Amino acid sequence: MALIEFENNTDEIIEEMRHKALTWLEEAGGDIQSQAASNSRRASGETAGSFQHKVDEESMVCSIGSSLENAVWEEFGTGEYALHGDGRAGAWYVPVKSYTGKKKPTFNGKVVIVHGKNGADFYKTNGKRGTRALFNAFNSMKPEIVNNAKIDFKDLGE
């Protein structure tokens, strides 16, 4: 009577699946990061260049974003142009002396300087429109990323 021996390859299969998933997450994150940078405004390029992605190997999650405060403003808009209409209504004033951005704040699309007390000058603004750079990057890349997943993982079902 012949003995039948079963070989358990579960650990190797799980590791191969994990490796494929991490590779796919890294590629997808890089693609979305690159597209978000392309979608960003280019006044200085600082915000566009600040997008990063990071794959957490433990949770199998890829996070994409920017550590710059301006990236939030660019994504969701400010003031009267805030995404959900919940921004500050009306004008506010930004001191000219302390403003460090390359693109000057605008009021209804025009740069307006107001002379204040003690001779200080201020840019009058009612906010800036959001570009939705990251949101649009994800949505535009999603079909390609899903297709890549189907290709990358198709042999796991065989």
C-alpha positions in Angstrom: 0.0 0.0 0.0 1.5 3.4 -1.1 1.5 6.3 1.3 0.1 9.6 0.1 1.9 12.6 1.4 0.3 16.0 1.4 2.5 19.1 1.1 1.2 22.2 2.8 2.2 25.3 0.8 -0.2 27.7 2.6 2.6 29.9 4.0 4.3 30.3 0.7 1.0 31.1 -1.1 0.1 33.7 1.5 3.5 35.3 1.2 3.3 35.4 -2.5 -0.2 37.0 -2.3 1.1 39.5 0.3 4.1 40.4 -1.9 1.9 40.9 -5.0 -0.5 43.1 -2.9 2.3 45.3 -1.5 3.8 45.7 -5.0 0.4 46.7 -6.4 -0.2 49.2 -3.5 3.2 50.8 -4.1 2.6 51.2 -7.8 -1.0 52.5 -7.4 0.1 54.9 -4.7 3.0 56.2 -6.9 0.6 56.6 -9.9 -2.0 58.6 -7.9 0.8 60.7 -6.2 2.2 61.5 -9.6 -1.2 62.4 -11.0 -2.0 64.6 -8.0 1.2 66.5 -8.5 0.3 67.0 -12.2 -3.2 68.2 -11.2 -1.8 70.8 -8.8 -1.4 74.5 -9.4 2.1 75.5 -10.4 2.7 79.0 -8.9 5.8 77.7 -7.2 5.5 73.9 -7.6 6.0 73.5 -3.8 2.5 71.9 -3.2 2.8 69.7 -6.3 6.2 68.5 -5.1 4.9 67.8 -1.6 2.7 64.8 -2.4 3.9 61.6 -1.0 2.6 58.0 -0.7 3.4 55.4 1.9 2.4 51.8 2.1 1.8 50.4 5.6 2.8 46.8 5.2 1.1 45.7 8.4 -2.4 47.1 7.5 -1.9 46.8 3.7 -3.0 50.4 3.2 -1.5 53.0 1.0 -1.9 56.6 2.2 -1.4 59.5 -0.2 -1.2 63.2 0.7 0.8 66.2 1.5 2.0 67.6 4.8 1.6 71.2 3.6 -1.2 73.2 4.9 -1.7 74.8 1.5 -2.5 71.3 0.0 -5.6 71.3 2.1 -6.6 74.7 0.8 -5.8 73.7 -2.7 -7.9 70.5 -2.4 -11.0 71.9 -0.8 -10.9 75.7 -1.5 -11.2 78.5 1.0 -13.7 81.2 1.9 -16.5 81.6 -0.5 -15.0 78.9 -2.7 -14.9 76.2 0.0 -16.1 72.8 -1.3 -19.2 72.5 0.7 -20.0 76.1 0.9 -19.0 76.3 4.6 -16.1 78.6 4.2 -15.8 82.2 5.5 -18.3 84.5 3.8 -17.3 87.9 2.6 -13.8 89.4 2.4 -10.9 89.2 4.8 -7.5 90.8 4.7 -4.0 89.3 4.5 -1.0 91.5 5.5 1.1 92.2 2.4 4.3 92.3 4.6 3.8 88.8 6.0 2.5 87.1 2.9 5.1 84.6 1.6 3.2 83.0 -1.3 4.2 83.6 -4.9 0.6 84.0 -6.2 -1.1 86.9 -4.5 -4.5 86.6 -2.9 -7.4 87.8 -5.0 -10.8 89.3 -4.5 -13.3 88.3 -7.2 -10.4 87.2 -9.4 -8.4 90.5 -9.1 -5.5 91.4 -6.8 -6.8 94.2 -4.5 -4.6 96.0 -2.0 -6.2 98.0 0.7 -4.4 100.6 2.8 -5.1 100.0 6.5 -4.3 101.8 9.7 -0.8 102.9 10.4 0.1 102.7 6.7 -0.1 98.8 6.6 -1.2 97.3 3.3 -3.4 94.3 3.0 -4.5 91.9 0.2 -8.3 91.7 0.1 -9.5 88.2 -0.6 -12.7 86.1 -0.6 -10.8 82.8 -0.9 -9.4 80.5 -3.5 -11.0 77.8 -5.6 -10.0 74.2 -4.8 -8.4 72.2 -7.5 -9.4 68.8 -6.1 -6.0 67.6 -7.2 -5.9 64.5 -5.1 -9.6 63.6 -5.5 -9.4 64.0 -9.2 -6.1 62.0 -9.4 -7.7 59.1 -7.6 -10.9 59.2 -9.8 -8.9 59.5 -13.1 -6.5 56.7 -12.2 -9.1 54.3 -10.7 -9.9 52.4 -13.9 -6.3 51.8 -14.7 -5.5 50.8 -11.1 -8.4 48.3 -11.0 -7.4 46.9 -14.4 -3.8 46.5 -13.1 -5.1 44.6 -10.1 -7.1 42.3 -12.3 -3.9 41.6 -14.3 -1.6 41.3 -11.4 -3.9 39.0 -9.4 -5.5 36.9 -12.1 -3.1 34.0 -11.7 -3.9 33.6 -8.0 -7.3 32.1 -9.0 -5.7 29.4 -11.1 
